[in-house]
C-alpha cells in the first residue's frame, strides 16, 4: 500500500505530465528520521532543473534541514513550492518565519494545492530556454 506522500506525489506527477508535455518530471520519495517526503523535479528539454515541488508529511515538514534545503534552491534561482498537510500549515508558516525562509518559497496545503498548474515563471523560463539557440 502506498503512503500518503507516495500517493500525492504520484497523482501530482501524473497531472503535471498530462498538462505539460514540454517539461520533464522526476520524483524522488525519501525516508528520513522525521518521516517520508517527496521531491518533484521540473526540468527543461535539456534536462536542466528548473524548479522543485516538495511534498511533506505530517512529520517530515519539521526535518531540521528542510528550510535550508528550500532556501538553497531558491538562492540558486529555482522555483520552489512546498505542500504540507492542512493540519500542520500554521506551525509550518511559523517555522518559515522563525528560520528565515526566503519569501520566494511558495507553499500550499496538500488538500488545496495539488491541482495547481506549474508556476508560470517556471513555464516561461522553459519556453525561453527552448527558443534560445544551443
NORQUIFEN-V674298 format. One line per field, one symbol per residue. ss: DSSP state (H for helix, E for strand, - for the rest). phi: phi as a letter, one per 20 degrees, with the letter a starting at -180 (. if undefined). burial: # if it has 24 or more other C-alpha atoms within 12 Angstrom, else .. Layout:
# NORQUIFEN-V674298
ss->???
phi->???
burial->???
This chain:
# NORQUIFEN-V674298
ss->---HHHHHHHHHHHHHHHH----EEEEEEEEE--EEEEEEEEE-----EEEEEEEE---HHH---HHHHHHHHHH---EEEEEE-HHHHHHHHHHHHH-------EEEEHHHH------HHHHHHHHHHHH---
phi->.ffgfffffffffgffffecfedeccccdcdbgeoebccddecefemegcacddddefdfgeggegfffggffffenefccddcfgfdggfffffgffdmfffffebbfgfdefefefgfffffffffffefff
burial->...###.###.##..#...#.######.#......##########...##############...##.###.##...########...#..##..#....##.#######..##.#.##..##.##........
